[in-house]
Amino acid sequence: MITNLFFALTASEMGLSPAILVLIVVSSVVFIVGFAKSSRENEYKKLMDSFIERKEESD
């Protein structure tokens, strides 16, 4: 009964070789790092644009 609750396939049973698993992990890390970097740069750009607009309005 408890074996029916916990059912999982191993990576080899799913047809995933160690090389494919490494590729998946590396590409996931690159995506997350790239997304975080671009989000941070976009945030700074919006902040600088708002400062520039305020400066122009006060002149």
C-alpha positions in Angstrom: 0.0 0.0 0.0 2.7 2.5 0.9 4.6 1.7 -2.3 1.7 3.0 -4.3 2.0 6.4 -2.6 5.7 6.9 -3.5 6.3 6.2 -7.2 9.2 7.6 -9.1 11.2 6.8 -12.2 15.0 7.0 -12.1 16.7 9.2 -14.7 17.9 6.2 -16.6 14.4 4.8 -16.8 13.3 8.1 -18.3 16.1 7.9 -20.9 18.1 10.7 -19.4 21.9 10.2 -19.6 24.2 11.9 -17.2 25.3 14.3 -20.0 21.7 15.4 -20.6 21.2 15.9 -16.8 24.3 18.1 -16.6 23.1 20.1 -19.7 19.7 20.6 -18.0 21.3 21.8 -14.8 23.8 24.1 -16.4 21.2 25.7 -18.7 18.8 26.2 -15.8 21.5 27.9 -13.8 22.5 30.1 -16.8 18.8 31.0 -17.3 18.3 32.0 -13.6 21.5 34.0 -13.4 20.7 35.8 -16.7 17.2 36.5 -15.7 18.3 38.0 -12.4 21.0 40.1 -14.1 18.6 41.5 -16.7 15.9 42.2 -14.1 18.4 44.1 -12.0 19.7 46.2 -14.9 16.1 46.9 -16.0 15.3 48.1 -12.5 18.3 50.5 -12.5 17.4 51.8 -16.0 13.8 52.6 -14.8 15.2 54.3 -11.7 17.7 56.5 -13.7 15.0 57.4 -16.2 12.7 58.6 -13.4 15.5 60.7 -11.9 16.2 62.3 -15.3 12.5 63.0 -15.9 12.2 64.7 -12.4 15.3 66.8 -13.1 13.9 68.0 -16.5 10.5 68.8 -14.8 12.2 70.9 -12.1 14.2 73.0 -14.7 
